[in-house]
Amino acid sequence: MARLEDYINNHRDEFDTETPSEEHFKKFEQKLNFVSINHTPTKRRLPWGNIAAVSFLVAASSLLFIKLYQPEEEYSKNIKVIKSTYNEVLDQKYKQINIAVDRLPESAKRDFEKKIEDIKKQTIIMEQNSRYGGDNPRIRQSLILHYRKTDKILTRMAIQAEKNEVLTNK
């Protein structure tokens, strides 16, 4: 294609040997006048269909965005009740252990604090996992089981801390 175009450009004078007749120019002018006479400026109308479609898309995407990114309640009602009930019990155990541990030597105190810190981390992980389960009975059961086992462990730790306190004070 480029070769043909180059050939035409290089040999233009061979192709432009005749000029159009006067009649051709008159016909061309008549067509131009006919187009300009028939083309009267019209009042510009708003494309209501396009505006309605855009408005619908904006409204739908806004509702979808609100639905997807609206923060839901962190925990279901049942999980909240379980969490608050057991956390009250566990807080009492932590306080009881802390009172007994405060009177122990530093090495024993550090051991108890590390164990308590590990237990609290595990509890936080369990609570975070229960947040995403909604009101699933299995998740409720596993959370209750975790709290019960934690309560037993803390009870044993409290007893052990009190025994160590008694032995230290003798």
TALIN-V593079 format. One record per residue. N is the residue number from 1. PSI is psi in degrees with one decimal (999 if undefined). Layout:
n:N psi:PSI
n:N psi:PSI
This chain:
n:1 psi:-40.4
n:2 psi:-33.4
n:3 psi:-38.7
n:4 psi:-43.8
n:5 psi:-41.7
n:6 psi:-41.5
n:7 psi:-44.5
n:8 psi:-44.1
n:9 psi:-38.2
n:10 psi:-26.9
n:11 psi:34.7
n:12 psi:-39.2
n:13 psi:-25.8
n:14 psi:-29.1
n:15 psi:-30.6
n:16 psi:59.0
n:17 psi:-28.9
n:18 psi:146.9
n:19 psi:150.0
n:20 psi:152.0
n:21 psi:165.3
n:22 psi:-33.4
n:23 psi:-38.8
n:24 psi:-43.5
n:25 psi:-36.6
n:26 psi:-45.0
n:27 psi:-40.9
n:28 psi:-42.5
n:29 psi:-39.4
n:30 psi:-42.3
n:31 psi:-38.9
n:32 psi:-43.3
n:33 psi:-40.7
n:34 psi:-41.9
n:35 psi:-42.3
n:36 psi:-31.5
n:37 psi:-43.4
n:38 psi:-18.8
n:39 psi:87.9
n:40 psi:140.1
n:41 psi:129.4
n:42 psi:158.5
n:43 psi:129.3
n:44 psi:126.0
n:45 psi:145.3
n:46 psi:139.0
n:47 psi:85.7
n:48 psi:-32.8
n:49 psi:-43.7
n:50 psi:-40.8
n:51 psi:-42.2
n:52 psi:-40.6
n:53 psi:-43.7
n:54 psi:-42.7
n:55 psi:-42.0
n:56 psi:-44.3
n:57 psi:-40.7
n:58 psi:-44.1
n:59 psi:-44.8
n:60 psi:-43.0
n:61 psi:-33.5
n:62 psi:-45.0
n:63 psi:-41.0
n:64 psi:-43.0
n:65 psi:-44.7
n:66 psi:-42.2
n:67 psi:-42.5
n:68 psi:-37.8
n:69 psi:7.9
n:70 psi:124.4
n:71 psi:123.5
n:72 psi:169.3
n:73 psi:141.5
n:74 psi:-43.2
n:75 psi:152.7
n:76 psi:166.6
n:77 psi:-42.6
n:78 psi:-42.3
n:79 psi:-38.4
n:80 psi:-42.8
n:81 psi:-47.0
n:82 psi:-47.3
n:83 psi:-48.6
n:84 psi:-40.6
n:85 psi:-52.6
n:86 psi:-33.3
n:87 psi:-33.2
n:88 psi:-44.5
n:89 psi:-45.9
n:90 psi:-35.8
n:91 psi:-39.8
n:92 psi:-41.2
n:93 psi:-42.5
n:94 psi:-43.7
n:95 psi:-43.9
n:96 psi:-43.9
n:97 psi:-42.9
n:98 psi:-37.7
n:99 psi:-45.4
n:100 psi:-37.0
n:101 psi:-31.5
n:102 psi:-24.9
n:103 psi:0.8
n:104 psi:163.2
n:105 psi:160.1
n:106 psi:-42.9
n:107 psi:-44.3
n:108 psi:-37.1
n:109 psi:-44.9
n:110 psi:-40.0
n:111 psi:-46.1
n:112 psi:-42.0
n:113 psi:-38.9
n:114 psi:-42.7
n:115 psi:-42.9
n:116 psi:-41.2
n:117 psi:-42.9
n:118 psi:-42.3
n:119 psi:-42.1
n:120 psi:-38.9
n:121 psi:-43.0
n:122 psi:-39.1
n:123 psi:-41.4
n:124 psi:-42.8
n:125 psi:-44.0
n:126 psi:-42.1
n:127 psi:-39.3
n:128 psi:-40.6
n:129 psi:-34.1
n:130 psi:-20.3
n:131 psi:-36.5
n:132 psi:-4.0
n:133 psi:-3.8
n:134 psi:-127.9
n:135 psi:37.6
n:136 psi:125.8
n:137 psi:-34.6
n:138 psi:-39.4
n:139 psi:-41.2
n:140 psi:-46.1
n:141 psi:-42.9
n:142 psi:-34.9
n:143 psi:-43.5
n:144 psi:-44.3
n:145 psi:-42.7
n:146 psi:-46.1
n:147 psi:-40.8
n:148 psi:-45.1
n:149 psi:-40.1
n:150 psi:-40.8
n:151 psi:-43.5
n:152 psi:-43.3
n:153 psi:-44.0
n:154 psi:-35.9
n:155 psi:-45.2
n:156 psi:-40.6
n:157 psi:-39.6
n:158 psi:-43.3
n:159 psi:-45.1
n:160 psi:-41.1
n:161 psi:-40.1
n:162 psi:-38.4
n:163 psi:-43.2
n:164 psi:-35.0
n:165 psi:-44.8
n:166 psi:-43.1
n:167 psi:-36.7
n:168 psi:-36.5
n:169 psi:-13.0
n:170 psi:999
